[in-house]
Amino acid sequence: MADQGTLATLAHHLIRALDPLRKAVESPEQFKIFIYRLGWSAGSLPPEYLALGGKVADAVGALEALVSDPEFEEVIELFNKIKAVFEAIENLSEAPVGIDAGQFIPDITARLFETLLVDYLAAEAAVGYNFFQMTGVIREEQVFSSAERPSFITTRVLWEEIPKIISQPDTLPERIFGWGTPEFKSERFFNLFSELLYVTGLMASIAKVDDELAKKYQDNPAAPIRYKLKVPFYYINIGGSTRELSIDILELPAHGGKLPGLIIQPNLPSEIGETLRLSDSIDLTIRANSNINSLFGLVIRPGEFTVIYPNAGAPLPEGGFGMGFVFNPAEPLILVGNPNDTRLELKKVSIDFGLNLSATEQEVLLRAGFRRPRVCDQHRRIGRLCKNLARRRRKTDCPCRSACNGRANTVCTSKAAAVLKSRPTRTSASAPLPSTNFSCGCLYLRNPNPKSTWSWASAPLPTSAPCTL
């Protein structure tokens, strides 16, 4: 499967998900065990289900016979085999002995593939399974026993939720963590974010927040700040002693009518200079004249974006503060695909945080940018697919013609940047700086390939509008 295209890969996963159905009808005993998982006690194995298992076996055989880099027609034939399995499921009309067909048939035709798909995701794509479970697409429900059925736990796939996630990606924080609600799950956020950091090579840990520091950020005995996610990312020798560079993410419980949120607290020694090479591909940058001696926390709540200096009486930094990370590997980072095939790659990523202070106000900036995102059609697979689709539709032109020329094509390449700003009114050192105005904007530069159709686009939002990146 390594050299097969996207459609063949999709067919591979669908057939592997259906394969347990073939094994479930090999004997009445296997069928009884499988059906019992769905909440039914089967007393026989009807012939229809044997025929259904045969259609699954046909699809598995066709998949195993598929050669590397198959033709478009061969992949379509594979999907015809899959279609035959689904049609057989929809047309089931027999129920096992001892089960009322009027109740069994609607339930089994609706839930049979869902059960197989969830089992496959849990075994072969744990990341996808966990994502759909956290976002509410996959849900478990307890079904209590009745005269017709035993007690069981059913797993349902809410297909109607997937378009909502795609069309409203800004709701993912609420779906996954409860962000924007009184039930924000900071523990789940810490666990998932630490796992993500582990993949990148950073070892984060959950630690107890010092009681005195917690009270300085928010003195609330009823719901105190207790835990933080500590992310040490570099150790440096300064004057013969080892110093740690880290970022702490503190939980922030609801208080005074405000929803729960997070506090981001950088811990950086002032001696590190303006640029520090963390690895061959990652640089830490500190803005010139930044005051990184003063302890501060960036407070993020729904509808609030402020900075708190917890040390009462400490002077506010004169020039503010700025830091960022630049990821610039020698070779482009491949996000999807592999180096010798169709792939999505990225050359450079930068993330910056800045705090600008003046006599009367402050400006908080969060900025992210990336450079040279490209989709490379190494073996002209996208072009061939477009041409086959065009041929089937009796068209003479390829809808992706600008991406179908050359041996190693670049479908698109651009630069992009996103900026989030907050301009609260400046207050005393020991008090939070309230959030007032927000603005954000994105700028996409034209693809340097003259044959492409990518163009300039600028989308600033008014300062009163909420910013969704």
Secondary structure, DSSP 8 states (H G I E B T S, - for coil): -TT--HHHHHHHHHHHHHHHHHHHTSSHHHHHHHHHHTT---S---HHHHHHHHHHHHHHHHHHH--SS--HHHHHHHHHHHHHHHHHHHT-----TTS-HHHHHHHHHHHHHHHHHHHHHHHH-HHHHHHHHHTTSEEEEEE---SSS--EEEEEE-TTHHHHHHH-GGGHHHHHH-TTSTT--HHHHHHHHHHHHHHTT---EEEE--HHHHHHH---TTS---EEEEEEEEEEEETTEEEEEEEEEEEE--BTTB--EEEEEEE--GGG-SEEE-SSSEEEEE-TT---SS--EEEEETTEEEEE--STT----SS-EEEEEEE--SS-EEEEE-TTSSEEEE-EEEEEEEEEE-SSBEEEEEEEEEE--EEEETT-HHHHHHHHHHHHTT-SS-TTGGGSSSSSEE----EEEEEEEEE-B---TTS-----EEEEEEEE---S-TTS----EE----TTS----
